[in-house]
Amino acid sequence: MKLYRIFFLFLFIGISLSVRAEVERFFFTDLDVKDGLSQQTVTAIFQDTDGYMWFGTRSGLNRYDGYGFMVYRKDYDNVHSLSGNHIMDVIQDYSRMGGDSAGIEPPRL
């Protein structure tokens, strides 16, 4: 009986040592208006299939490439620009990138 206990003890220790929990490490960077974000309050966050991060604010749509921001705002002289600057949601589509109340309109053919 004592041999069984010793055997199972060593078996348990061996299995415990062979199974290691993988620890995932995350890296976060704070981004704000000093980095080029159009406004401090972000209302939507989305990552597209190309890896760009899109941030919707009340002051336009912001695309972050890992180095800096490109800000898209309504251009009243361009009918294909954003239809508004208050971005509530961001989704990806094959024909356009847009928001809930504003979107970059696809070109009309």
N, C-alpha and C positions, 0 to 999 in steps of 0.2 A: 504494500500500500504506500509505503514511504517512497519507493522508487517512482511510482506513478506521479506523486506530488512533485518530486524533483524534476521529472521529465516534463510535466506540464508547465512548471515554473520556467524552465529553460526555453521551452517552446513559446510561451507567452512573451518572455523577454526578447527572444530572437525576432518574433513577428513585430513587436513594438519598435525595435530598433530599425527594422527594415522599412517600416512605413513611416515616412516623414511628411509632415504637413507642409505644403508649399505656401509660402507667404508672398502675396502679391503686393508690390510696392507701387504707389501712385504718386505722381508728381503734379502738383498744382501750381499755377502761376496766376496771380491776381492781375487782371487787366482793367484799366479805367481810362478816364479822359486824358490823362497824361500820356497814355500809350496810343491815343488816337481814336478811342471809342467816342461816338458822336454824343452820347449822353450817359450819365452814371447809372440810370435805371434801365435795366435790361428786362424786356417783357417776353422774349422768346430766344431760345438757343437751339441750334440745329447743326449737325455735321453732315455734309454732303458726301457723295460717293468719291469725290476727288480729295477728300480730307480737309477741305476748307471748313472753318467754323463760321457760322452765320449768327449774328446777334441782332434781334429786333429791338428797337428803342422807340421812344416818342419823337425822336429826331432823325429817323431814317433807318436803313438797313445797312449793317456793318459786316463786311467779309474779312475774316482774319486768316492769314496764311501761315502763321507761326512766327512771322517777323513784324508785321504791321497790319494796319487796317485800311481797307478801301471802303469809303462811305458812299452809299447810294441814297440820294434824296429826290424828291419830286422836282422835276424840271418842267416848269409851266410852258416852255417853248417846245417840248418834245412829247408827243402823244404816246411814245413807247416807254417813257420813264415810269417811275413809281406813280401810282394814282393817289398816294398820300404818304405822309411821313410817319404816321403813328402805326408801327408794326406790332401786331398782337400775336401772330403765329407765323412760323416759317415752315414750308414744306418743299419737297423736291419733286419735280415733274420733268419729264423728258423735254418738254417744250418751254418751260418757264420756271423761274424761282420767284416766289412771292410770299405775301403775307395775307392775313385775314381780311384787313380792310384796304390793303395796298398790295400791289404786285407789279413786277416788271412784265409788261405786256409783251406777248410774243409778236414778232413782226407779222404784219398782214400781207399776204401774197396776192 
